[in-house]
Amino acid sequence: MFKKGLLLGSTALLLAACGAADESTEEASNEVTEETTEETVTIKVASHLPPMTDVVDIAGDVIEDGYEIELVEVSDNIQYNEALLNEEVDANFAQHEPFMEVFNQERDGNLVALQPIYNAIVGFYSPVYDSVEDIEDGAEVAVPSDPTNEARALVTLEEHDLITLDPEVSKSEATVDDVSENPYNFTFTHIDLLNLTAAYEDGVELVFNYPTYIASVDLTPEDAVILQADEENRFAITLVAREDNQDSDEIQALMDAMTSQEVYDFLDGLAEDGHLRPAFEPGE
């Protein structure tokens, strides 16, 4: 953009020095002016916390010419979907597909999951227990209050044989009411996803959490008592747009940037620390 400004300034000085220019020169100058003042298309992407915001920033560095990405940071897990639904942004990057589906049902939304980018390694953390073998009868278990993450937390407990869920209930829709066997007599407490770290600090024995949030108390997935395996990337953090713009040139350019080698390399570096797994292969 700065170079274009210099080019326009130089053209203006040249025309002034030469005096009256002939018609062909003026037409040529107009063509140059039109080319050099062509506007860059800005794509607004709502996101929440690192590493989600980091991914958006990297995509902004590598997106193809003619486009730029404007990161719109939000402070909770409601604003990014409301902003997209209300066409205040063009896309968002802060959630997994099941969470988006619940939003669409509740708000009669038209949001569309386009591309999974990474799968956060989630699990249960404890200020009391060092391993699953230490878990005691009657422990309090903090699970997210939103339906999709509540289900994910319960599935994680079932994977480690700490509870049994009703087999007739979908794993993505399970609630504490669907716990058919509770051998440890857990007491379940529903807490907003953003307040789960505070529950850990308050001494709740088992707390479900994401690496993004638990990092605020200097913990990583290596510190978790148990971790979930989501091999199908059902809960991968995903690029989301709307039905009306999902096939636009802008969103295609955004998808290309979000699945670039540069983004993959960044995520792969975090994967080495056990925080997440990339959910795409660059160029595919």
TORFI-898484 format. One record per atom (N, C-alpha, C, O): z, y, x; residue in three letters. Coordinates in steps of 0.1 Angstrom, whole numbers, plus 5000, padded with zeros to 4 digits. Example, Ala and Ser with C-alpha at 12.3 -4.5 7.8 and 13.67 -1.06 7.14 Angstrom:
507849435132ALA 507849555123ALA 507849675132ALA 508549675142ALA 507149785128SER 507149895137SER 507950005129SER 508050115134SER 
This chain:
500049885008MET 500050005000MET 500050135009MET 499350225005MET 500850125020PHE 500850245029PHE 499550265035PHE 499050385037PHE 498850155039LYS 497550175045LYS 496550225035LYS 495650305039LYS 496650195023LYS 495750245013LYS 495950395011LYS 494950475009LYS 497150445012GLY 497450585011GLY 496850655023GLY 496250765021GLY 496850605034LEU 496250665046LEU 494750675044LEU 494150775048LEU 494150575039LEU 492750565037LEU 492350675028LEU 491350745030LEU 493050695017LEU 492650795007LEU 492850935013LEU 491951025011LEU 493850955021GLY 494051085027GLY 492951115037GLY 492551235038GLY 492551025045SER 491451045055SER 490151075048SER 489451165052SER 489851005037THR 488651035029THR 488651175024THR 487651245024THR 489751225019ALA 489851355013ALA 489651465024ALA 488851555022ALA 490251445036LEU 490051535047LEU 488551545051LEU 488051655054LEU 487951425052LEU 486551425056LEU 485651495046LEU 484751565051LEU 485851475033LEU 485051545023LEU 485251695024LEU 484251775023LEU 486451745026ALA 486751885027ALA 486051945040ALA 485452055039ALA 486051875051ALA 485451925063ALA 483951935062ALA 483252025067ALA 483351845055CYS 481851835054CYS 481351935043CYS 480151955042CYS 482251985035GLY 481752075024GLY 481251995013GLY 481751885010GLY 480252045006ALA 479651974995ALA 478951854999ALA 478051855008ALA 479251734993ALA 478551614996ALA 477551584986ALA 477551624974ALA 476551504990ASP 475451464980ASP 476051364970ASP 477151304972ASP 475251344959GLU 475751264948GLU 476051124952GLU 476951064948GLU 475251064961SER 475450924966SER 476750914973SER 477450814972SER 477051014982THR 478251004989THR 479451014980THR 480450944982THR 479351094970GLU 480451114960GLU 480650984952GLU 481850944950GLU 479550914949GLU 479750794942GLU 480350684950GLU 481250604946GLU 479950684963ALA 480550584972ALA 481950614974ALA 482750514975ALA 482350734975SER 483750774976SER 484550734964SER 485650684966SER 483950754953ASN 484650704940ASN 484950564940ASN 485950514936ASN 483950484945GLU 484050334945GLU 485150294955GLU 485950214951GLU 485250364966VAL 486350334976VAL 487650364969VAL 488650294971VAL 487750484963THR 488950524956THR 489450424946THR 490650394945THR 488550374938GLU 488850274927GLU 489350154934GLU 490350094929GLU 488750104945GLU 489149984951GLU 490549994957GLU 491449904956GLU 490850114964THR 492050124971THR 493250164962THR 494350154966THR 492950204950THR 494050234941THR 494250124930THR 495050144921THR 493650014932GLU 493849904923GLU 495349864923GLU 495949834934GLU 495949854912GLU 497349834911GLU 497749684913GLU 497049594909GLU 498849664920THR 499449534922THR 500149494909THR 500849574903THR 499949374904VAL 500649324892VAL 502049274896VAL 502249194905VAL 502949334889THR 504349294891THR 504849184881THR 504649204869THR 505449084887ILE 505948964879ILE 507448974879ILE 508048964890ILE 508048994868LYS 509549004867LYS 510148864865LYS 509748794855LYS 511048824874VAL 511648694873VAL 513148714872VAL 513748774882VAL 513848674861ALA 515248684860ALA 515948564867ALA 515448444865ALA 516948584875SER 517648474881SER 519148514882SER 519548624878SER 519948424888HIS 521448444887HIS 522048454900HIS 522448564904HIS 522248344907LEU 522948344920LEU 522148264931LEU 521248194927LEU 522548284943PRO 521948204954PRO 522348054951PRO 523348024946PRO 521447964955PRO 520147984962PRO 518948014953PRO 517848024957PRO 519248024940MET 518148054930MET 517548184934MET 516248194934MET 518348294936THR 517748424939THR 517048414953THR 516048494955THR 517548334962ASP 516948324975ASP 515548264973ASP 514548314980ASP 515348164965VAL 514048104962VAL 513048214957VAL 511948214961VAL 513548294947VAL 512648394942VAL 512248494952VAL 511148544953VAL 513248534961ASP 512848624972ASP 511848574981ASP 510848644985ASP 511948444985ILE 510948384994ILE 509648374987ILE 508548404993ILE 509648344974ALA 508348334967ALA 507648474967ALA 506448484968ALA 508548574966GLY 507948714966GLY 507348744980GLY 506348834980GLY 507848684990ASP 507248715004ASP 505848645005ASP 505048695013ASP 505648534998VAL 504448455001VAL 503448454989VAL 502348394990VAL 503748524979ILE 502848524967ILE 501448584971ILE 501448674980ILE 500448544965GLU 499048584969GLU 498848734967GLU 499548794959GLU 497848794974ASP 497548934973ASP 497248964958ASP 496648894951ASP 497649084955GLY 497449134941GLY 498649124932GLY 498649174921GLY 499649044937TYR 500849024929TYR 502149054937TYR 502149044949TYR 503149094930GLU 504449104936GLU 505449054927GLU 505249064914GLU 506649014932ILE 507648964923ILE 508849054923ILE 509349094934ILE 509349094912GLU 510549174910GLU 511649084906GLU 511649034894GLU 512649064914LEU 513848984910LEU 514749064901LEU 515149184904LEU 515049014889VAL 515949074880VAL 517248984880VAL 517248884873VAL 518249034886GLU 519448954887GLU 520348974875GLU 520549094870GLU 520948874870VAL 521748874858VAL 523148824862VAL 523348764872VAL 524148844853SER 525548814857SER 526048694849SER 527248654851SER 525348634840ASP 525848524833ASP 524648424829ASP 523548444833ASP 525048324822ASN 524048214818ASN 523448244804ASN 522848144798ASN 523448364799ILE 522848394787ILE 521748494788ILE 520648484782ILE 521948594797GLN 521048704798GLN 519648664802GLN 518648724798GLN 519448564812TYR 518148534817TYR 517248474806TYR 516048504806TYR 517848404797ASN 517048344786ASN 516748454775ASN 515648464770ASN 517748534772GLU 517448644762GLU 516448744767GLU 515548784760GLU 516448774780ALA 515548864786ALA 514148804785ALA 513148884782ALA 513948674788LEU 512648614787LEU 512148604773LEU 510948634770LEU 513048564764LEU 512648554750LEU 512148694744LEU 511248704736LEU 512848804749ASN 512548934744ASN 511449004752ASN 511149124750ASN 510848924761GLU 509648974769GLU 510049094778GLU 509249174781GLU 511349094782GLU 511849194792GLU 511449144806GLU 511449224815GLU 511249014808VAL 510848954821VAL 509748854817VAL 509548824806VAL 509048814828ASP 507948724826ASP 508348574828ASP 507648484823ASP 509448554835ALA 509848414838ALA 511348424842ALA 511848524844ALA 511948304842ASN 513248304848ASN 513448174856ASN 512748074855ASN 514448174865PHE 514748064874PHE 516248054875PHE 516748114885PHE 516847974866ALA 518347964867ALA 518847854859ALA 520147844858ALA 518047754854GLN 518547654845GLN 517747524846GLN 516647524852GLN 518347424841HIS 517547294839HIS 516947284825HIS 517347364816HIS 516047194824GLU 515247184811GLU 516147154799GLU 515947214788GLU 517147064800PRO 518047044788PRO 518747164784PRO 518947184772PRO 519147254793PHE 519847374789PHE 518847464782PHE 519247524772PHE 517647474786MET 516647554780MET 516347504766MET 516147584756MET 516247374764GLU 516047314751GLU 517047344741GLU 516747374729GLU 518347344745VAL 519347384736VAL 519247534732VAL 519447574720VAL 518847624742PHE 518647764738PHE 517547774728PHE 517647854719PHE 516447704730ASN 515347714720ASN 515747674706ASN 515347734697ASN 516547564706GLN 517047524693GLN 517947624686GLN 517847654674GLN 518847684694GLU 519747784688GLU 519147914685GLU 519647984675GLU 518147954692ARG 517548084690ARG 516148084685ARG 515448184685ARG 515647964681ASP 514247944677ASP 513348004687ASP 512448084684ASP 513647964700GLY 512948024711GLY 511547954714GLY 511347844708GLY 510848014723ASN 509547964727ASN 509447944742ASN 508347964748ASN 510547914748LEU 510547904763LEU 510047764767LEU 510147664759LEU 509347764778VAL 508647644783VAL 509047614797VAL 509047704806VAL 509447494800ALA 509847454814ALA 508547414821ALA 507747334817ALA 508247484832LEU 506947474839LEU 507047384851LEU 506247294853LEU 508047404860GLN 508047334873GLN 509447324878GLN 510147414881GLN 509947194879PRO 511247174886PRO 511147214901PRO 510147174907PRO 512147284906ILE 512147334919ILE 513147264928ILE 512847214939ILE 514347244924TYR 515347174931TYR 516447114922TYR 516647174911TYR 517047014927ASN 518046944919ASN 519446964926ASN 519646914937ASN 520247044920ALA 521547074926ALA 522446944926ALA 522446874916ALA 523146924937ILE 524046804937ILE 525346834931ILE 526146914937ILE 525546794919VAL 526746824911VAL 527846714912VAL 527446604916VAL 529046744909GLY 530046644909GLY 531446694905GLY 531546804899GLY 532446624908PHE 533846664904PHE 534646684917PHE 534546614927PHE 535346804916TYR 536146844928TYR 537646834923TYR 537946854912TYR 538446824933SER 539946814930SER 540746884940SER 540546864952SER 541746964936PRO 542647014945PRO 543846924948PRO 544746954955PRO 543746804941VAL 544846704942VAL 544446574949VAL 545246524957VAL 543246524945TYR 542846394950TYR 541846404961TYR 540946494961TYR 541946314971ASP 541046314982ASP 539846214980ASP 538846234986ASP 540046124971SER 539046024968SER 539245964954SER 540245994947SER 538145894949VAL 538245844936VAL 539345744934VAL 539945724923VAL 539745674945GLU 540845574945GLU 542245644942GLU 543145574937GLU 542345774944ASP 543545844942ASP 543745894928ASP 544945934924ASP 542745884920ILE 542845944906ILE 543945864898ILE 543945744898ILE 544745944891GLU 545945894884GLU 545745894869GLU 544845964864GLU 546545814863ASP 546445804848ASP 546945934842ASP 547846004847ASP 546145984832GLY 546546104825GLY 546046234831GLY 546546344827GLY 545146224840ALA 544646344847ALA 543946434838ALA 543246384828ALA 544046564840GLU 543246664832GLU 541846674839GLU 541746684851GLU 540846674830VAL 539446684835VAL 538746804829VAL 538646804817VAL 538346894837ALA 537647014832ALA 536146984832ALA 535546954842ALA 535546994820VAL 534046984818VAL 533447104812VAL 534247184806VAL 532247134815PRO 531547254810PRO 531547264795PRO 531547154788PRO 531647384789SER 531747394775SER 530347394768SER 530247384756SER 529247414776ASP 527947404770ASP 527547264769ASP 527847184778ASP 526747224759PRO 526547084756PRO 525747004767PRO 526146894770PRO 524747064773THR 523946984782THR 524746964795THR 524746854801THR 525547054800ASN 526347034812ASN 527546944809ASN 528046874818ASN 528046954797GLU 529146864793GLU 528646724794GLU 529346634799GLU 527446694789ALA 526846564789ALA 526646514804ALA 526946404807ALA 526146604812ARG 525946574826ARG 527246534833ARG 527346444841ARG 528346604830ALA 529646574836ALA 530146444831ALA 530646364840ALA 529946414819LEU 530446284813LEU 529646164819LEU 530146064822LEU 528346184821VAL 527446084827VAL 527946054841VAL 527945944846VAL 528246164848THR 528746144862THR 530046064862THR 530145974871THR 530946084853LEU 532146004853LEU 531845854849LEU 532445764855LEU 530945834840GLU 530545704837GLU 529845624848GLU 530145514850GLU 529045704856GLU 528445634868GLU 529445584878GLU 529145484885GLU 530645634878HIS 531645594887HIS 532745504880HIS 533845484885HIS 532345454868ASP 533245364860ASP 534545424857ASP 535545354856ASP 534645554855LEU 535845624851LEU 536045634836LEU 537145644831LEU 534845634829ILE 534845634815ILE 533645544810ILE 532845504818ILE 533645514797THR 532445454791THR 532045534779THR 532845564771THR 530745564779LEU 530145634767LEU 529545544757LEU 529145434760LEU 529545584745ASP 528945514734ASP 527545484737ASP 526745584739ASP 527045354738PRO 525745324742PRO 524645374732PRO 523445384736PRO 525045404720GLU 524145444710GLU 523845594710GLU 522945644703GLU 524545664719VAL 524445814720VAL 523545844732VAL 523745784743VAL 522645934731SER 521745984742SER 522646034753SER 523546114751SER 522246004765LYS 523046044777LYS 522946204778LYS 523846264784LYS 521946264773SER 521746404775SER 522446484763SER 522446604763SER 523046404754GLU 523746474742GLU 525146424741GLU 525846464731GLU 525646354750ALA 527046294749ALA 528046404750ALA 527946504757ALA 529146384742THR 530246474742THR 531546394744THR 531446274745THR 532646464746VAL 533946394748VAL 534246304736VAL 534946204737VAL 533746334724ASP 533946254713ASP 533246114714ASP 533446024706ASP 532246104723ASP 531445984725ASP 532045894736ASP 531445794739ASP 533245934741VAL 533845844751VAL 534445724744VAL 535445744736VAL 533945614746SER 534445494739SER 535545424746SER 536345354740SER 535545434759GLU 536645374768GLU 537145484778GLU 536345544784GLU 538445494778ASN 539045604787ASN 540245534794ASN 541345574791ASN 539945444804PRO 540945374810PRO 542045454817PRO 543145404819PRO 541645574822TYR 542545664829TYR 543245754820TYR 544045844824TYR 542945744807ASN 543645834797ASN 543445984801ASN 544346064800ASN 542246014805PHE 541946154808PHE 542146244796PHE 541846214785PHE 542646364799THR 542646474789THR 541546574793THR 541546634804THR 540546594784PHE 539446674786PHE 539646814782PHE 540146844771PHE 539246914790THR 539347054787THR 537947114789THR 537347104800THR 537547184779HIS 536247244779HIS 536347394785HIS 537247464780HIS 535647424795ILE 535747554802ILE 534247604804ILE 533347524808ILE 534047734803ASP 532747794806ASP 532347764820ASP 533247764829ASP 531047734822LEU 530547694835LEU 530947794846LEU 531347754857LEU 530947924843LEU 531248024853LEU 532748024856LEU 533148094866LEU 533647964848ASN 535047964850ASN 535647834856ASN 536847824857ASN 534747744859LEU 535247614863LEU 535847624877LEU 536847554880LEU 535347714886THR 535947724899THR 537347784898THR 538247744905THR 537647874888ALA 538947924886ALA 539847804881ALA 541047804884ALA 539347714873ALA 540147594869ALA 540547514881ALA 541747464882ALA 539647504891TYR 540047434903TYR 541147504910TYR 542147444915TYR 541047634911GLU 542047714918GLU 543447704910GLU 544447714916GLU 543347684897ASP 544547674889ASP 545247534890ASP 546247514884ASP 544547444897GLY 545147314899GLY 544747204890GLY 545347094890GLY 543747224881VAL 543247114873VAL 542747004882VAL 542047024892VAL 543146874878GLU 543046764887GLU 541546734891GLU 541246704902GLU 540746734881LEU 539346704883LEU 538446804876LEU 538646834864LEU 537546874884VAL 536746984878VAL 535346954882VAL 534946944893VAL 534446954872PHE 533046944874PHE 532547074879PHE 532947184874PHE 531547074888ASN 530947204892ASN 529647184900ASN 529347074904ASN 528947294901TYR 527747304909TYR 528047364923TYR 529047444924TYR 527247334933PRO 527447394946PRO 527347544946PRO 528147604953PRO 526547604938THR 526447744937THR 527747814934THR 528047914940THR 528547754925TYR 529747814920TYR 530947774929TYR 531847854932TYR 531047654933ILE 532147604940ILE 532147664955ILE 533147654962ILE 531047714959ALA 530947774972ALA 531847894974ALA 532147934985ALA 532147954963SER 533048074963SER 534448044968SER 535148134972SER 534847914968VAL 536147884974VAL 535947794986VAL 536747714990VAL 534747814993ASP 534447745005ASP 534347595004ASP 534847525014ASP 533847544993LEU 533747404992LEU 532247364991LEU 531447454986LEU 531847244995THR 530447204994THR 530547064988THR 531547004986THR 529347004984PRO 529346874979PRO 530046764987PRO 530446664982PRO 530146795000GLU 530846695009GLU 532346685005GLU 532946595009GLU 532846794999ASP 534246794995ASP 534546734981ASP 535646724977ASP 533446694974ALA 533646644961ALA 534246504961ALA 534046424970ALA 535046474950VAL 535546344949VAL 534446244945VAL 534446134950VAL 533646284935ILE 532446204931ILE 531246294929ILE 531446414926ILE 530046244931LEU 528846314929LEU 527946234920LEU 528046114919LEU 527046314913GLN 526146254904GLN 524746224911GLN 524346294920GLN 524146114907ALA 522846084911ALA 521846104900ALA 521946044889ALA 520946204902ASP 519946234891ASP 518546214897ASP 517846314901ASP 518146094899GLU 516946054906GLU 515646104898GLU 514646124905GLU 515746124885GLU 514546164877GLU 514446314876GLU 513546364870GLU 515346384883ASN 515246534883ASN 515346594869ASN 514846694866ASN 515946514860ARG 516146564846ARG 516846704846ARG 516646784837ARG 517846714855PHE 518646834855PHE 518246934867PHE 519047014871PHE 517046924871ALA 516547004882ALA 516447154877ALA 516047184866ALA 516847244886ILE 516647384883ILE 515147414883ILE 514447384892ILE 514747484872THR 513347484868THR 512747624866THR 513547704860THR 511547644869LEU 510847774866LEU 510447764851LEU 509847674847LEU 510847874844VAL 510647874829VAL 509848004826VAL 510148104831VAL 508947984816ALA 508148094811ALA 508148084796ALA 509048014790ALA 507248154789ARG 507148144774ARG 505848074771ARG 504848064779ARG 505748024759GLU 504447964754GLU 503348064755GLU 502148024758GLU 503548194752ASP 502448284752ASP 501948334766ASP 500848384767ASP 502748304776ASN 502248354789ASN 502148244800ASN 501848264811ASN 502548114796GLN 502648004805GLN 501247974813GLN 501247924824GLN 500148004806ASP 498847984812ASP 498148104819ASP 497048094822ASP 498948214820SER 498348334825SER 498148324840SER 498748244847SER 497248414845ASP 497048414860ASP 498348454867ASP 498548404878ASP 499148544861GLU 500348584868GLU 501348464870GLU 501948444880GLU 501548384859ILE 502448274860ILE 501948164870ILE 502648104877ILE 500548144870GLN 500048054879GLN 500248094894GLN 500648014902GLN 500148224896ALA 500348274910ALA 501848254913ALA 502248224925ALA 502748284903LEU 504148264906LEU 504448114909LEU 505248084918LEU 503948024901MET 504147884903MET 503747844917MET 504347764924MET 502547894922ASP 502047854935ASP 503047904946ASP 503247834955ASP 503548024944ALA 504548084954ALA 505848004953ALA 506447984964ALA 506247964941MET 507547894940MET 507447754946MET 508547694950MET 506247694947THR 506147564952THR 505447564966THR 504747474970THR 505647674973SER 504947694986SER 505747614997SER 506847574995SER 505047605008GLN 505747535019GLN 506947615024GLN 507947545028GLN 506947745023GLU 508047825027GLU 509247795019GLU 510347785024GLU 509047795006VAL 510247754997VAL 510747614999VAL 511947595000VAL 509847525001TYR 510147385004TYR 511047375016TYR 512047305017TYR 510547445027ASP 511347435040ASP 512747495038ASP 513647445044ASP 512847605030PHE 514147665028PHE 515047565021PHE 516247545025PHE 514547505010LEU 515347405003LEU 515647275011LEU 516747225010LEU 514747235019ASP 514947125027ASP 516047145037ASP 516847055041ASP 516147265042GLY 517247305051GLY 518647295043GLY 519647245049GLY 518647335031LEU 519947315023LEU 520147165020LEU 521347125019LEU 519147095018ALA 519246955016ALA 519946875027ALA 520746785025ALA 519746925039GLU 520346865051GLU 521946875050GLU 522646795056GLU 522346985043ASP 523847005041ASP 524346935029ASP 525546945026ASP 523446865022GLY 523946795010GLY 524046874997GLY 524746824988GLY 523546994997HIS 523747084986HIS 522747054974HIS 523047074963HIS 521547004978LEU 520546984968LEU 519446904973LEU 519446864985LEU 518446874964ARG 517246804968ARG 516046874963ARG 516046914951ARG 515046904971PRO 513746964965PRO 513246874954PRO 513246754956PRO 512646934944ALA 512146854933ALA 510646864932ALA 510046834921ALA 509946904942PHE 508546914943PHE 508046884957PHE 508846894967PHE 506746854958GLU 506146844971GLU 505146964972GLU 504346984963GLU 505147044983PRO 504247154984PRO 502847114983PRO 502447014989PRO 502047194976GLY 500647164974GLY 500247074963GLY 499047044961GLY 501247014956GLU 500946924946GLU 501046994932GLU 500846924922GLU 
